[in-house]
Amino acid sequence: MIPHQHADQMYYTMVHDLHHKGVRVPEAKDKTSIGSNFGKGGRGSTVELIGYTCKLGSCMERIIYNPARHMDIGFALAQSLWILSTSDTLDRITPYNPRGGKLAEDDGTLWGAYGRRLNHCPSTYYSSKDTGVAFSPNIITQIYNTIGRLKEDHNTRRAGMVIWMPHDTLQSKKDMPCTFALHCMIRTGVLDMTVMMRSQSSVFVFPYDLFFFTFLQEFIARCVGVLPGTYTHFCSSLHYYESELDMVHEILDKPMPKNTDYPEDMPVMPHYTDYDILTKLLIWEEKFRGQLEVQTEFTAVLGWVHDTTEQMDEYWKHVCMTIAIHAIRLKHGNSSILDNCVTTFLPSYYGKLL
């Protein structure tokens, strides 16, 4: 398989193949599934390809610039940090995505949340807010363990992380994980990753799935001390809904981008990245949400963000500033002050995607 050099090419080819080679599948009937609009119907049938695989030559080329599917870099980064935490609660992602509530259970948790499964998974899994059920004392931190295994043996084939768990086969939750597993291998001095999807919504969800998985790939590579490499994405079911057909046409309206059609390269994660840095970032993000909630003037929140990120490494400072501006805009709307912050404090790369 010839890898795509850019995510845009990967995205365009995926949607093109699906549109021209996919098979129509009737609408799902499961009343707990978003595919049936939770039993209300209206999403229509899907166009599907089974067993679809695509490959990205470098996980650093993770941004999709197609104007039909504008990516918000602020949400992409906020979602990545949320997944890298141990959270499965709605309140931690709502400031960055107010629409996430439609997938939450009555107790405010998201059953399929990847972060809890990857970073704080008991051997017998329950929602963090379930009562009357004791967690197993054997907590499995898959990302941390994967980093350790790769450091110990660069030739290992055992650096895998599982998201879909056996108990998921017994559940009927609103938010069932769409990903089966992730697999990392170091070959020729670089870390390659393969992700296996149970179900992949191609048009709307794939751009943010690709961003997170390749962000995680780069994070693991930096922690291990090797360069990030290729990214392979396998979909058991790749699909779009017939109600998304107009968007499909918009995506395919222009020819596939050429290698010269892209802005400057994505900023590179520091080579000395480690789990301690992630812990500090998650603490900062929790405090930021607190400021966003209690401060009535967004300028006060901006001042706090500026003061608390001033001593950070430039890369992580820009990540935090981008997340903050995204959340402030969602809560308070846009303003010339926020626009000025983007042009003054952020590289143009982030500014173009906010």
Buried (B, 14 or more C-beta within 10 A) or exposed (E): EEBBBBBBBBBBEBBBBBBEEBEEBEBBEEEBBBBBBBEEEEBBBBBBBEEBEBBBBBBBBBBBBBEBBEBBBBBBBBBBBBBBBBBBBBEBBBBBBEEBEEBBBEEBBBBBBBBBBBBBBBEEBBBBEEEEEEBEEEEBBBBBBBBBBBBEEBEBEEBBBBBBBEEBEEEEBBBBBBBBBBBBBBEEEBBBBBBBBBBBBBBEBBBBBBBBBBBBBBBBBBBBBBBBBBBBBBBBBBBBBBBBBEBBEBBBEEEBBEEEEBEEEBBEBEEEBBBEBBEEBBEBBEEBBEBBEEBEEBEEBBEBBBEBBEEBBEBBBBBBBBBBBBBBBBEBEEEEEBBEBBEEBBBEBBBBBB
